[in-house]
Each structure stands twice: as structure tokens, then as C-alpha cells.
Amino acid sequence: MDKFAASFTSFGKTVSSSVTPFAARSQQWIREQTGNAGEKTELPHDYVELETRIDALKATHQKLLAATSQYANEAYDYPPNIKESFQDLGKGISEKVNLLSKSQNLSDAQAAMVAPPSAKPQPKTFSHAIARASLAGSQNITMATPQGSTEPDPLAQGLEKVAIAQEKVGEARLEQDEQIQGKFLAGWSTTLNQNIKAADKARTAVQNARLSLDAAKGRAAAGGKHEESYSEPQRRAIEQAEDVFVEKVDEATSVMRNVLDTPEPLRNLVELMKAQAEFHARAAEILEDVAKNIADIQVEQEDGWRKAREG
């Protein structure tokens, strides 16, 4: 035999050794799907229960991640009907209020509202959108107030306070989102894409080992032969396949138990709730404070209106 023929024969043996087990599993799977296979090797009851729990854990992670992944999208609550210009998304509310406070006349105020934008555009959140609309409204009313008026317009005052408060709420929401991304989304994604994926891989190995075992049994029983009439090579093939099957079941059982027993998903869930609680507490504090301040302006305006009518 020349070198080429020898190499080709060696290559053929290598391909055969790698393809034949796959082909045997594939044929066994097809026979099972078409109802032409013999009795399937049963998986241990405890193992099947673990598989069911892993499936439930996987579905839970996928569903909650699909919902909470919105926290990685800054504009998840930004109203789609709002049309804001590049200038609107320029300087922040606090910056604009500071510039407006230094204005000496209407020209200065107009310049403050259209001041060159910051390097980073303003966030597109619902609260930031309310803040920008409120400040624009405050400035429109102020600029429409007759010059020489000694008293600031109460509504303009209230809108400015709303603008500042809503910007603070928007910033608190962004802080919440950052915490959730780092302490919840990252952890649950790791569990799904690494831990549960490892369990799925181990389960696939069990399925392949089971198919190989049943394929070996099927070949030995071909022609209606009973177990006592199997040849020695056939017995060894079945025993080897059984050893691999038991080994893969043990390995997958260990992997699945580790995935199910880890407290990491619950830790991540705690962080999700904490981040939301901190945000809502901070938002409530900001909004309650601004509501009291605006109520004071309202009372003062009503007193003035009442005195003017009585006079």
C-alpha cells in the first residue's frame, strides 16, 4: 500500500470513528420519532425532576429579563408624541435656571434659553421631558408679562419649581436604572447565559448517551434476538454505552443541582427591589417638597386675588 492509500485509509478510519456514533444516535432518534424503536432507556425520576426545575428556572429568567431589559434603554418612558429640538435637549434645567436668574432683561433671558448645548445631550426620560416643557412654559409666561411689573408671575414661579423637581426625579430614575443594570440584569444574564446554558449542555450529553445506549441495544436485538443470544462484542458495546450513560447522568445531576441551589438569582432580585424602592422614595420626597412650595405660592396668589376683589 502506497503512502497516499495509507493516509486515505487512516483518514477514513478517523472519519468513521467520529461520524458513526453521531450517525447511530441520529438513526436512533429518527426511529424513536417515527415509532420504530424499541423500549427507551428510562431516566432516573430524580433526574427528570431536576430537568423540569431547570426548564422552569430558564423560562423565568427569560421572561423577567425580557421585561426588565428596558432598564438598559434610557428612553423607555419617553413620550413618543413629544417633538423636542436639538436646542431643547441642550443645557440642563438647573443650568438654564441659573442663567435665567442672572438675566437683566428679556434679551438675556432669551439667550439663556437658547444657550449652546452641553457636550452631552439631555436625557430622554419622561421626567426630563416634563422638566423641559415646564421651564419653557415658565419662560414664555415671564416674557409675556408686561415690563416693569414688580411681582413675578405665580404660575411662572410654580412651573420653574416643577422643572427643577422633575429634573431631579429624572436623574434619580437614571441612577436606579444604572443600579439595576449592574446588580440585577448582569447577574440574571450570567445565570441564563452561563449557568443554565451549562446545565443544558450537560443534559444534551445525557440525551446523546441515552441514544447511543439504545442504539447499541437495538443493533444487538436486530432480527428479534434475545439478550441471552447477544455476541460478546455486542454485550461489551452495551456495557460501555451504559457506563457512559450513567456517568453523564451523574455529571448533569451535579450541574443542575448547583444551578438550582445557588442563591445568586435571589440576591439579584433583592437588588432590583432595593433600586426601585430607593428611586420611588427619593421621587416621593422630591415631589412632596415641591408640591408644598407650589401650594405656598398658590395660597399667596389667592390671598392677593381676594384682597384685590375686596378692595
ZILINJO-V660202 format. One record per pair of residues at least 6 apart in sequence whose ideal C-beta (glycine too) atoms are under 8 Angstrom apart, sorted by the first residue. I is the first residue (numbers start at 0). J is the second residue. D is the distance in whole Angstrom. If there is no record, write none. Layout:
((I & J & D) (I & J & D))
//
This chain:
((0 & 8 & 7) (20 & 211 & 6) (23 & 210 & 8) (23 & 211 & 6) (23 & 214 & 4) (23 & 215 & 8) (23 & 218 & 8) (24 & 207 & 6) (24 & 210 & 4) (24 & 211 & 6) (24 & 214 & 6) (26 & 214 & 7) (27 & 36 & 6) (27 & 210 & 5) (27 & 211 & 8) (27 & 213 & 5) (27 & 214 & 4) (27 & 217 & 7) (28 & 210 & 6) (30 & 36 & 4) (30 & 217 & 7) (31 & 39 & 7) (31 & 213 & 8) (36 & 213 & 7) (36 & 217 & 7) (37 & 213 & 7) (37 & 216 & 7) (37 & 217 & 6) (37 & 220 & 6) (39 & 209 & 8) (39 & 213 & 6) (40 & 209 & 5) (40 & 212 & 6) (40 & 213 & 6) (40 & 216 & 8) (40 & 244 & 7) (42 & 50 & 8) (42 & 205 & 7) (42 & 209 & 7) (42 & 248 & 7) (43 & 248 & 7) (45 & 252 & 7) (46 & 205 & 8) (46 & 248 & 6) (46 & 251 & 7) (46 & 252 & 6) (49 & 251 & 8) (49 & 252 & 6) (49 & 255 & 4) (49 & 256 & 7) (49 & 259 & 7) (50 & 202 & 6) (50 & 255 & 7) (52 & 255 & 8) (52 & 259 & 6) (53 & 195 & 7) (53 & 198 & 5) (53 & 199 & 8) (53 & 202 & 7) (53 & 255 & 5) (53 & 258 & 7) (53 & 259 & 7) (56 & 195 & 6) (56 & 258 & 7) (56 & 259 & 7) (56 & 264 & 8) (57 & 191 & 7) (57 & 195 & 5) (57 & 199 & 8) (60 & 187 & 6) (60 & 190 & 6) (60 & 191 & 4) (60 & 195 & 7) (60 & 264 & 7) (61 & 191 & 7) (63 & 187 & 7) (64 & 184 & 7) (64 & 187 & 6) (64 & 188 & 7) (64 & 191 & 7) (67 & 179 & 7) (67 & 183 & 7) (67 & 184 & 6) (67 & 187 & 8) (67 & 271 & 7) (68 & 184 & 7) (69 & 75 & 4) (70 & 175 & 8) (70 & 176 & 5) (70 & 179 & 4) (70 & 180 & 6) (70 & 183 & 8) (70 & 184 & 7) (71 & 176 & 7) (71 & 180 & 6) (71 & 184 & 7) (73 & 122 & 6) (73 & 123 & 6) (73 & 124 & 7) (73 & 173 & 7) (73 & 176 & 7) (74 & 123 & 4) (74 & 124 & 7) (76 & 124 & 6) (76 & 125 & 4) (76 & 172 & 8) (77 & 123 & 4) (77 & 124 & 6) (77 & 125 & 6) (77 & 128 & 6) (78 & 125 & 6) (78 & 128 & 6) (81 & 128 & 5) (81 & 132 & 8) (83 & 128 & 7) (83 & 131 & 7) (85 & 116 & 7) (85 & 120 & 8) (86 & 113 & 6) (86 & 116 & 7) (87 & 121 & 8) (87 & 131 & 6) (87 & 135 & 8) (88 & 116 & 7) (88 & 120 & 5) (88 & 121 & 5) (88 & 123 & 8) (88 & 131 & 8) (89 & 113 & 8) (89 & 114 & 7) (89 & 115 & 7) (89 & 116 & 3) (89 & 117 & 7) (89 & 120 & 8) (89 & 121 & 7) (90 & 98 & 8) (90 & 114 & 5) (90 & 115 & 8) (90 & 116 & 6) (90 & 117 & 5) (90 & 121 & 8) (91 & 117 & 7) (91 & 121 & 6) (91 & 166 & 7) (92 & 127 & 8) (92 & 130 & 5) (92 & 131 & 7) (92 & 134 & 6) (92 & 162 & 5) (92 & 163 & 6) (92 & 165 & 8) (92 & 166 & 4) (93 & 163 & 7) (93 & 166 & 6) (94 & 114 & 8) (94 & 117 & 7) (95 & 111 & 6) (95 & 112 & 7) (95 & 114 & 7) (95 & 134 & 6) (96 & 134 & 7) (96 & 159 & 6) (96 & 162 & 7) (96 & 163 & 6) (98 & 110 & 8) (98 & 111 & 4) (98 & 114 & 6) (99 & 108 & 6) (99 & 111 & 5) (99 & 112 & 8) (99 & 138 & 7) (101 & 107 & 7) (101 & 111 & 8) (102 & 108 & 4) (102 & 110 & 8) (102 & 111 & 6) (105 & 142 & 6) (105 & 146 & 8) (108 & 138 & 6) (108 & 141 & 7) (108 & 142 & 6) (109 & 142 & 7) (112 & 135 & 7) (112 & 138 & 6) (121 & 127 & 6) (121 & 131 & 7) (122 & 169 & 6) (122 & 170 & 8) (122 & 173 & 6) (124 & 169 & 5) (124 & 172 & 6) (124 & 173 & 7) (125 & 169 & 8) (126 & 165 & 5) (126 & 166 & 7) (126 & 168 & 4) (126 & 169 & 3) (126 & 172 & 6) (127 & 165 & 7) (127 & 166 & 6) (127 & 169 & 4) (129 & 161 & 7) (129 & 162 & 8) (129 & 165 & 5) (130 & 161 & 7) (130 & 162 & 5) (130 & 163 & 7) (130 & 164 & 8) (130 & 165 & 4) (130 & 166 & 4) (130 & 169 & 7) (131 & 162 & 7) (133 & 158 & 5) (133 & 159 & 7) (133 & 161 & 4) (133 & 162 & 4) (133 & 165 & 7) (134 & 158 & 7) (134 & 159 & 6) (134 & 162 & 4) (136 & 155 & 8) (136 & 158 & 5) (137 & 154 & 8) (137 & 155 & 5) (137 & 156 & 8) (137 & 158 & 4) (137 & 159 & 4) (137 & 162 & 7) (138 & 155 & 8) (140 & 152 & 5) (140 & 154 & 6) (140 & 155 & 4) (140 & 158 & 7) (141 & 151 & 7) (141 & 152 & 6) (141 & 155 & 5) (144 & 151 & 8) (144 & 152 & 5) (144 & 155 & 7) (153 & 296 & 5) (153 & 297 & 7) (153 & 299 & 7) (153 & 300 & 4) (156 & 296 & 5) (157 & 293 & 5) (157 & 296 & 5) (157 & 297 & 7) (160 & 289 & 5) (160 & 292 & 6) (160 & 293 & 6) (160 & 296 & 8) (161 & 289 & 6) (161 & 293 & 7) (163 & 289 & 8) (164 & 285 & 5) (164 & 286 & 6) (164 & 288 & 7) (164 & 289 & 4) (167 & 285 & 5) (168 & 281 & 8) (168 & 282 & 5) (168 & 285 & 5) (168 & 286 & 7) (171 & 278 & 5) (171 & 281 & 5) (171 & 282 & 6) (171 & 285 & 7) (172 & 278 & 6) (172 & 282 & 7) (174 & 278 & 7) (175 & 274 & 5) (175 & 275 & 7) (175 & 277 & 7) (175 & 278 & 4) (178 & 270 & 7) (178 & 273 & 8) (178 & 274 & 4) (178 & 277 & 8) (179 & 270 & 7) (179 & 271 & 6) (179 & 274 & 5) (179 & 275 & 8) (182 & 267 & 7) (182 & 270 & 4) (182 & 271 & 8) (182 & 274 & 7) (183 & 267 & 5) (183 & 268 & 7) (183 & 270 & 5) (183 & 271 & 4) (183 & 274 & 7) (186 & 263 & 6) (186 & 264 & 7) (186 & 266 & 7) (186 & 267 & 4) (186 & 270 & 8) (187 & 264 & 6) (187 & 267 & 5) (190 & 258 & 8) (190 & 261 & 8) (190 & 263 & 6) (190 & 264 & 6) (190 & 267 & 8) (194 & 257 & 8) (194 & 258 & 5) (194 & 261 & 7) (195 & 258 & 6) (197 & 254 & 6) (197 & 258 & 7) (198 & 251 & 7) (198 & 254 & 5) (198 & 255 & 5) (198 & 258 & 5) (201 & 247 & 7) (201 & 250 & 6) (201 & 251 & 4) (201 & 254 & 4) (201 & 255 & 7) (202 & 251 & 5) (202 & 255 & 8) (204 & 247 & 5) (204 & 250 & 7) (204 & 251 & 7) (205 & 244 & 7) (205 & 247 & 5) (205 & 248 & 6) (205 & 251 & 5) (207 & 247 & 8) (208 & 240 & 7) (208 & 243 & 5) (208 & 244 & 4) (208 & 246 & 8) (208 & 247 & 4) (208 & 248 & 8) (209 & 244 & 6) (211 & 240 & 5) (211 & 243 & 7) (211 & 244 & 8) (212 & 237 & 7) (212 & 240 & 4) (212 & 241 & 6) (212 & 243 & 8) (212 & 244 & 5) (214 & 240 & 8) (215 & 233 & 8) (215 & 236 & 5) (215 & 237 & 5) (215 & 240 & 5) (216 & 237 & 6) (216 & 240 & 8) (218 & 233 & 7) (218 & 236 & 8) (219 & 226 & 8) (219 & 229 & 5) (219 & 230 & 8) (219 & 233 & 4) (219 & 234 & 8) (219 & 236 & 7) (219 & 237 & 6) (220 & 226 & 8) (220 & 229 & 8) (229 & 237 & 7))
//
